[in-house]
């Protein structure tokens, strides 16, 4: 990896940190993590392809184009590559079941991979080219996320939409083999399009952020490849990305700190179909239930202690839809205490979220601020039958065992993909995704991502 970042402007430092990435030079654990990102995205997008929001975008935006250059995951419909990135990106985030990354402060794969698939399908890119581009995109957005810090997210921006636009542009610039000037113009065009507000959480707007990041990032790289110009100091310039989206001046310290490291290795994958910051409370509550065989009807009070920022992210107190339920600490904790399968997408249906028994337990859950607590850590205290039960969990540690992670992700993938592709079709796609660097191409992979 070319990481000559010192004495560079922040925008140029970002580009130089990732532009020279080559698949054969990536460490084995980072390559395996990239394969996991691809597999998990495809499974989430396949399941999300049946969501109403995906069908709206496909019918209202993509279908009228009449283009056939790129495919939509989970269907034989085709459209322009710009719209394919949009629709597939929204599908991948529709169920909020896709991966996340603490350095980025968002979901790393869902802006990047649909852009790479749409572009790679039209270019006929090889599998290893695709994977190298995915790594480049994720590495850039994670470094940018570390540069801008949590303030960007806390003031209301959805990093998947904003920072993800840069990641998608970087991945596509890598796949297009742009020179440094082209990369810098792509970054400028990405920055001026970067958008996404957290006020859209719990609605169809949140998946739209991911789709637009993928589509806008692809547009930025393609336009730059054609000679379209922009402000090549978009990160640090006056009225640029940092001053408007953070209110401070950027530093390359975070880029220098990660020199030689591949942050894709630290991607966190979801095994509950809800906002990632609900996962620690879910795990703690599930442990209390399993170890003590609690009767949900005997529960008198539940206290969930979490970091302060979660109150503005996933604290919808009384959700009425399944989508809102994914962003409710009270509902997801109650589900875990009841023994509901939070890995099952049907658990987050509108009907299930409004079940009287769940609502009754939900209303016994209190969310309490625990100062100086990491966002991924939670403590759950349950009072039941005159006794007190206590458990803690932290969902912020990347998997140490990548072989075990592969097994878990394969099970998740099959659950998501088999209803769309059939068991045999899902197995064929999983095999191709996990061996994409050994041969094959993006067009071949996309042909496997649609029902026979």
C-alpha positions in Angstrom: 0.0 0.0 0.0 1.4 3.4 -0.9 1.1 5.4 2.3 3.3 8.5 1.7 0.9 10.8 3.6 3.2 13.1 5.6 3.6 16.6 4.2 0.4 16.0 2.1 -2.9 17.9 2.3 -5.6 15.8 4.0 -7.4 15.0 0.7 -4.2 14.0 -1.1 -3.1 12.0 2.0 -6.3 10.0 1.9 -5.8 9.2 -1.8 -2.2 8.2 -1.4 -3.0 6.0 1.5 -5.2 3.7 -0.6 -4.6 4.3 -4.3 -1.7 1.8 -4.5 -3.5 -1.1 -2.9 -3.0 -4.3 -4.8 -4.7 -7.6 -4.0 -1.6 -9.7 -3.8 0.0 -7.3 -1.3 -3.0 -7.4 1.1 -2.5 -9.6 4.2 -4.4 -12.9 4.2 -6.7 -11.9 7.1 -7.7 -8.7 5.4 -8.4 -10.5 2.1 -10.6 -13.0 4.0 -12.4 -10.1 5.7 -13.1 -8.6 2.3 -14.6 -11.8 1.1 -16.8 -11.8 4.1 -17.9 -8.3 3.3 -18.9 -9.3 -0.2 -20.7 -12.4 1.0 -22.6 -10.6 3.7 -23.6 -7.7 1.4 -25.0 -10.1 -1.3 -27.1 -11.9 1.3 -28.5 -8.7 2.8 -29.2 -7.3 -0.7 -31.0 -10.4 -1.8 -33.3 -10.4 1.2 -33.7 -6.6 0.9 -34.6 -6.9 -2.8 -38.1 -7.9 -1.7 -38.7 -4.9 0.5 -41.2 -2.3 -0.6 -38.6 0.5 -0.7 -36.5 -1.5 -3.1 -39.4 -2.1 -5.4 -40.3 1.6 -5.3 -36.8 2.6 -6.5 -36.7 -0.2 -9.1 -40.1 0.7 -10.6 -40.1 4.5 -10.3 -36.4 5.3 -10.9 -34.7 2.3 -12.7 -37.4 0.8 -14.9 -38.3 4.0 -16.9 -34.7 4.2 -18.2 -35.0 1.1 -20.4 -31.3 0.4 -19.9 -29.9 -3.2 -19.6 -26.2 -2.4 -18.8 -26.3 -3.6 -15.1 -28.3 -6.0 -13.0 -30.4 -5.7 -9.9 -29.6 -8.3 -7.2 -32.4 -10.8 -6.7 -34.3 -10.1 -9.9 -33.7 -10.4 -13.6 -34.5 -6.7 -14.1 -31.7 -4.5 -15.5 -31.1 -0.8 -15.7 -28.3 1.8 -16.0 -25.2 1.2 -13.8 -26.0 4.4 -11.9 -29.5 3.2 -11.0 -28.2 -0.3 -10.3 -25.8 1.1 -7.6 -28.7 3.1 -6.2 -31.2 0.2 -6.0 -28.7 -2.5 -4.9 -27.3 -0.1 -2.3 -30.7 0.6 -0.8 -31.6 -3.1 -0.9 -28.4 -4.0 1.0 -29.3 -1.5 3.8 -33.1 -2.0 3.7 -33.2 -4.5 6.6 -30.3 -2.8 8.6 -28.7 -6.2 8.7 -25.4 -5.3 6.9 -21.9 -4.8 8.4 -20.6 -1.9 10.4 -17.2 -0.3 11.3 -16.4 1.7 14.4 -13.6 3.7 12.7 -16.0 4.8 9.9 -18.9 5.3 12.3 -21.2 3.6 9.8 -21.8 0.7 7.4 -18.7 0.3 5.2 -19.8 -2.3 2.6 -23.2 -1.0 1.5 -22.0 2.2 -0.2 -18.9 0.6 -1.7 -19.9 -2.9 -3.0 -23.0 -2.0 -5.1 -21.0 0.8 -6.8 -18.2 -1.7 -7.6 -20.6 -4.4 -8.8 -22.4 -1.9 -11.1 -19.2 -0.6 -12.6 -17.4 -3.9 -12.7 -20.3 -5.6 -14.5 -20.1 -3.1 -17.3 -16.3 -3.2 -17.4 -16.1 -7.0 -17.2 -13.8 -6.7 -14.2 -12.1 -9.8 -12.8 -13.0 -11.0 -9.3 -9.7 -10.0 -7.7 -9.9 -6.5 -9.3 -13.4 -6.2 -7.7 -12.1 -7.3 -4.3 -9.1 -4.9 -4.4 -11.4 -2.0 -5.2 -13.7 -3.0 -2.4 -10.8 -2.9 0.0 -9.6 0.5 -1.3 -13.0 2.0 -0.8 -13.4 0.6 2.7 -9.9 1.6 3.7 -10.5 5.2 2.5 -13.9 5.7 4.2 -12.6 4.2 7.5 -9.6 6.6 7.5 -11.9 9.5 6.7 -14.2 8.5 9.5 -11.3 8.3 11.9 -10.2 11.8 10.7 -13.6 13.4 11.2 -14.3 11.6 14.5 -17.7 11.0 16.2 -18.7 14.7 16.2 -19.8 14.4 12.5 -22.3 11.6 13.5 -23.4 13.2 16.8 -24.5 16.5 15.1 -26.8 14.6 12.8 -25.0 13.2 9.8 -25.4 9.6 8.7 -21.8 8.5 8.0 -23.0 5.7 5.6 -24.4 8.4 3.3 -21.7 11.0 3.7 -18.4 9.3 4.3 -19.7 6.3 2.3 -19.9 8.5 -0.8 -16.1 9.0 -0.6 -15.7 5.3 -0.2 -17.7 4.4 -3.2 -15.9 7.0 -5.3 -12.5 5.6 -4.1 -13.5 2.0 -5.0 -14.6 3.0 -8.5 -11.5 5.2 -9.0 -9.4 2.2 -8.1 -11.4 -0.1 -10.5 -11.0 2.6 -13.3 -7.2 2.9 -12.6 -7.4 6.7 -12.4 -4.2 8.6 -11.9 -3.8 10.8 -8.8 -5.3 13.8 -10.4 -8.4 11.8 -11.4 -8.7 10.4 -7.8 -8.5 13.9 -6.4 -11.3 15.2 -8.7 -13.4 12.1 -7.8 -13.0 13.0 -4.1 -14.0 16.6 -4.9 -17.1 15.4 -6.7 -17.9 12.9 -3.9 -17.6 15.5 -1.3 -20.0 17.9 -2.9 -22.6 15.2 -3.2 -22.1 13.6 0.3 -25.4 13.7 2.2 -27.5 11.8 4.7 -29.3 12.9 7.9 -29.9 10.7 11.0 -33.4 12.2 11.2 -34.3 9.7 8.6 -33.6 6.7 10.8 -36.6 4.4 11.2 -37.8 5.3 7.7 -37.1 4.4 4.1 -34.8 7.4 3.9 -32.0 5.6 5.8 -31.5 2.9 3.1 -31.7 5.7 0.5 -28.6 7.2 2.0 -26.6 4.0 1.2 -28.0 3.8 -2.3 -27.3 7.4 -3.1 -23.8 7.1 -1.6 -23.1 4.2 -4.0 -24.6 5.9 -7.0 -23.0 9.3 -6.3 -19.7 7.7 -5.7 -19.9 5.9 -9.0 -20.9 9.1 -10.7 -18.0 11.0 -9.2 -15.4 8.5 -10.4 -16.9 8.2 -13.9 -17.1 11.9 -14.3 -13.5 12.3 -13.1 -12.4 9.7 -15.6 -13.9 11.8 -18.3 -12.1 14.9 -17.2 -14.8 16.5 -15.0 -13.2 18.9 -12.5 -13.8 19.7 -8.9 -12.2 21.2 -5.8 -9.3 18.8 -5.3 -8.8 19.9 -1.7 -12.5 19.1 -0.8 -11.6 17.7 2.7 -9.7 20.7 4.0 -10.7 23.7 1.9 -12.8 26.6 3.3 -16.5 25.6 3.1 -15.3 22.1 2.2 -16.4 18.8 3.8 -14.8 19.3 7.2 -15.8 22.9 7.8 -19.4 22.2 6.8 -19.8 18.7 8.2 -17.7 19.0 11.3 -16.8 22.6 12.0 -13.1 22.0 12.5 -9.9 21.7 10.5 -8.7 18.2 9.5 -5.5 16.5 10.4 -3.6 13.6 8.7 -2.7 12.2 12.2 -5.3 9.4 11.8 -4.0 8.5 8.4 -0.5 8.3 9.7 -1.6 6.3 12.7 -3.1 3.6 10.4 -0.1 3.4 8.1 0.5 -0.1 6.9 -2.8 -1.4 8.5 -5.8 -2.8 6.8 -8.9 -1.6 8.6 -11.2 -3.9 6.6 -10.1 -6.6 9.0 -12.0 -4.8 11.8 -15.3 -4.9 10.1 -18.1 -6.0 12.4 -20.9 -8.2 11.2 -24.5 -8.3 12.4 -26.2 -11.4 13.7 -29.2 -9.5 14.9 -31.4 -7.7 12.3 -31.4 -4.4 14.1 -29.2 -1.3 14.6 -25.8 -2.4 15.6 -25.8 -0.4 18.8 -28.8 -2.5 20.1 -26.6 -5.6 19.9 -24.8 -5.4 23.2 -28.1 -5.0 25.1 -29.6 -7.9 23.1 -26.6 -10.1 24.0 -26.7 -9.2 27.7 -30.4 -9.7 28.0 -30.2 -13.0 26.1 -27.5 -14.2 28.5 -29.6 -13.3 31.5 -32.6 -15.3 30.0 -30.5 -18.3 29.1 -28.5 -18.6 32.3 -31.5 -18.1 34.6 -34.4 -19.5 32.6 -36.4 -16.4 33.3 -40.1 -16.3 32.7 -40.9 -13.1 30.8 -44.2 -12.7 32.7 -42.3 -12.6 36.0 -40.1 -9.6 35.0 -40.9 -6.5 37.0 -38.3 -4.0 35.8 -35.5 -3.8 33.3 -32.7 -1.3 33.3 -30.5 -0.9 30.2 -27.4 1.2 30.8 -25.8 2.6 27.6 -23.7 5.4 26.4 -25.3 8.8 26.0 -25.1 9.0 22.2 -27.4 6.0 21.8 -30.3 8.1 23.1 -30.2 9.9 19.7 -29.6 6.9 17.5 -31.6 3.9 18.6 -34.0 5.0 21.3 -37.4 5.1 19.7 -39.4 4.5 22.8 -42.7 3.2 21.4 -42.2 2.0 17.8 -45.2 1.1 15.7 -43.5 -0.4 12.7 -40.9 -3.2 12.4 -38.4 -0.7 10.9 -38.8 1.6 13.9 -38.4 -1.5 16.1 -34.9 -2.0 14.8 -34.0 1.4 16.4 -35.6 0.8 19.8 -33.4 -0.3 22.7 -36.6 -1.0 24.6 -38.1 -3.3 22.0 -34.9 -5.2 21.1 -34.1 -5.8 24.8 -37.6 -7.0 25.5 -37.4 -9.4 22.5 -34.2 -10.9 23.8 -35.7 -11.4 27.2 -38.6 -13.1 25.6 -36.4 -15.4 23.6 -37.4 -14.0 20.3 -35.1 -14.8 17.4 -33.6 -11.4 16.6 -31.6 -12.9 13.7 -34.9 -13.7 12.0 -36.1 -10.9 9.8 -39.8 -11.8 10.5 -39.2 -10.9 14.1 -39.1 -7.2 13.1 -42.5 -7.2 11.2 -45.0 -4.5 12.0 -47.3 -7.2 13.6 -44.6 -8.6 15.9 -43.5 -5.2 17.1 -47.1 -4.4 18.2 -47.9 -7.7 19.9 -49.5 -7.0 23.3 -47.1 -9.3 25.3 -44.0 -7.6 23.7 -45.4 -4.1 24.3 -46.1 -5.0 27.9 -42.5 -6.1 28.5 -41.2 -3.2 26.4 -42.9 -0.8 28.8 -41.0 -2.2 31.7 -37.6 -1.4 30.1 -35.9 1.8 31.2 -32.9 3.2 29.2 -30.3 4.8 31.5 -27.2 6.8 30.6 -23.9 5.3 31.7 -21.3 8.0 31.4 -17.8 7.2 30.1 -19.1 4.0 28.5 -18.2 3.0 24.9 -21.1 3.0 22.5 -20.8 -0.7 21.9 -21.0 -1.7 25.6 -24.1 -2.2 27.6 -25.3 -3.4 31.0 -28.7 -4.9 31.5 -30.2 -5.3 35.0 -33.4 -7.3 35.4 -35.6 -7.6 38.4 -37.9 -10.7 38.4 -39.7 -12.6 41.2 -37.9 -10.6 43.8 -34.5 -11.3 42.5 -31.9 -9.2 40.5 -30.0 -10.4 37.5 -27.1 -8.5 35.8 -25.1 -9.0 32.6 -22.8 -6.9 30.4 -21.8 -7.2 26.8 -19.5 -5.4 24.3 -20.2 -5.8 20.6 -17.2 -3.7 19.5 -14.5 -6.3 19.2 -13.8 -7.8 15.7 -13.9 -11.6 15.5 -10.6 -13.2 16.4 -11.4 -16.4 14.6 -12.1 -15.7 10.9 -12.9 -19.4 10.2 -15.7 -19.2 12.8 -16.8 -15.9 11.4 -17.0 -17.4 7.9 -19.2 -20.2 9.2 -21.5 -17.8 11.0 -21.8 -15.6 7.9 -22.5 -18.6 5.7 -25.4 -19.5 7.9 -26.7 -16.0 7.8 -26.2 -15.8 4.1 -28.2 -19.0 3.4 -31.0 -17.8 5.6 -31.2 -14.5 3.6 -30.4 -15.9 0.1 -32.1 -19.3 -0.1 -35.7 -17.9 -0.1 -34.8 -15.9 -3.2 -32.4 -18.1 -5.1 -33.3 -21.5 -3.7 -30.8 -23.5 -1.7 -28.7 -24.6 -4.7 -28.6 -21.1 -6.2 -27.6 -19.6 -2.8 -24.8 -22.2 -2.4 -23.5 -21.4 -5.9 -23.4 -17.7 -5.2 -21.8 -18.1 -1.8 -19.1 -20.3 -3.3 -18.4 -17.8 -6.1 -18.2 -14.8 -3.7 -15.8 -16.5 -1.3 -13.6 -17.6 -4.2 -13.9 -14.4 -6.3 -10.2 -13.8 -6.3 -9.4 -17.3 -7.6 -11.1 -16.7 -11.0 -14.4 -15.5 -12.4 -15.6 -12.0 -13.0 -18.1 -9.5 -11.8 -20.6 -10.3 -14.7 -20.4 -14.0 -13.7 -21.0 -13.2 -10.1 -24.0 -11.0 -10.9 -25.5 -13.8 -13.1 -25.6 -16.0 -10.0 -27.2 -13.2 -7.9 -30.6 -13.6 -9.7 -33.2 -16.4 -9.5 -32.8 -19.2 -12.1 
